Amino acid sequence: MKVLSVASEVFPLIKTGGLADVVGALPLALSASGVEMKTMVPAYPKVKAALTSPVKLHEFDDLLGEKGTLLEAKCEGLDVLVLDAPAYFDRPGGPYTDAAGKDHPDNWRRFAAFSRAGAEIAAGVLGGWRPDLVHVHDWQAAMLPAYMRYAETPEIPSVITIHNIAFQGQFSPAIFSELQLPPHAFSVDGVEYYGDVGFLKAGLQTATAITTVSPSYADEILQPEFGMGLEGLIAARVSSLHGIVNGIDTDIWNPETDKHIEANFSVGDLSERSKNRRALAGRFGLDDDNGPLFCVISRLTWQKGMDVLIDVVDDIVRQGGKLAVLGAGEFAIEGALLAAASRYRGRVGMALTYDEPLSHLMQAGADAILIPSRFEPCGLTQLYGLRYGCVPVVARTGGLADTVINANHAALAMKCATGFQFSPVTPDGMRGILRKVFRLYEDKKTWTKIQKQGMKCDVSWEKSAERYATLYAGLLARDL
């Protein structure tokens, strides 16, 4: 089974969040099910610099008015197809923003052209390799199924995965004339979305199947609170909707072999874990005492509940805890957390950046990871936490609710608790669960049981990859 996966980022070539981790891990996991997956990604400068001996496969003469070259390369076991279109992707800044952090004004054209190139690959432009099915991720690749729908070549099955429905790629209707689509594509059955052009909406409308990254999120996006205006369309296509929880790459995230941490350890022997705790405290200038060390590894945004975290920092410190925060995001939230770090030197530490190796040390050394998200399609940091004995304290929403077993009385009695859930996502809601966390942290025997139960969880891609392979096979059988 040949599958073309199309996404705006893929680990280890380019990463801004969990999307890259998923796109990078899925092909390797699917290979056990007989799926040959090639992953297409834009040739940002960082991506091109990481390629070794790329091979030119095809020249595109007209990607919305610009030329492009498709390169093929191998990268840590991945088969990658890289769209080298300098006019769109050879520029400073990140994948979506310029050096000043502002969205590129032509993002609509950049990712429409990217999708158009993917649609041509799906149509067989490479000659020697044509996919049986296309799997696209988020709004940046969501126009691909629409280009397939309105192309002259026969359509093949397609799957679109929603990693976060809040990011939709909605643009002015003035761009439609430049998308190289037929006039009738600007309709409620096509790319039109409340009078605008909706990239994610177009993908949800035209893809053969829709997946989300957890079962609970699949249910939540049918509701106005979480559907972000697309709940009606998704409800109309509910028979094509599948919630498949993400996994993680358990080779990269393995406390027994991880080279990014101070000391390796296993579920059978946690004694060396304390060395990581001391190293983490040192990195953030925190006191090395017996109080619980909490970490946060997140975008610092309202969605992630970081404003709620700000309101409970005083409570964490007052009860004897410490907090290490890694991430960047909204200016006001960054400022408030920096102020807390200044106010509580030795108790609160900040790193306003994204640092992959440091995130490994934080999972290996912190006692618990705080994830107070208002909505969370899946989340990966809680899975990393489970793997490393860093107990997740999570909001009861989406994939967080699906992957963490709350330490209530019954779960503790049955010795199956793996973390803590709380609701509502308010300061008082979070204070309530933190009181319980502090209390159970003092009971070292119970706390160690929670750690070890989490570390025994299967957070790999194996079962989820099997579900994707089954979905693909069903779509292909239906298409015969």
Secondary structure, DSSP 8 states (H G I E B T S, - for coil): -EEEEE-S-BTTTB-SSHHHHHHHHHHHHHGGGT-EEEEEEE--HHHHHH-SS-EEEEEEEEETTEEEEEEEEEETTEEEEEEE-HHHH-SSS-SSB-TTS-B-TTHHHHHHHHHHHHHHHHTTTTSS---SEEEEEHHHHTHHHHHHHTSSS----EEEEES-TT---EE-GGGGGGS---GGGSSTTTTEETTEEEHHHHHHHHSSEEEESSHHHHHHTTSHHHHTT-HHHHHHTGGGEEE------TTTS-TTT-TTSSS--BTTB-TTHHHHHHHHHHHTT---SSS-EEEEES-BSTTTTHHHHHHHHHHHHHTT-EEEEE--B-HHHHHHHHHHHHHTTTTEEEE-S--HHHHHHHHHH-SEEEE--S--SS-SHHHHHHHHT-EEEEESSHHHHHH--B--HHHHHTT---BEEE-S-SHHHHHHHHHHHHHHHH-HHHHHHHHHHHHTS--SSHHHHHHHHHHHHHHHHHH-
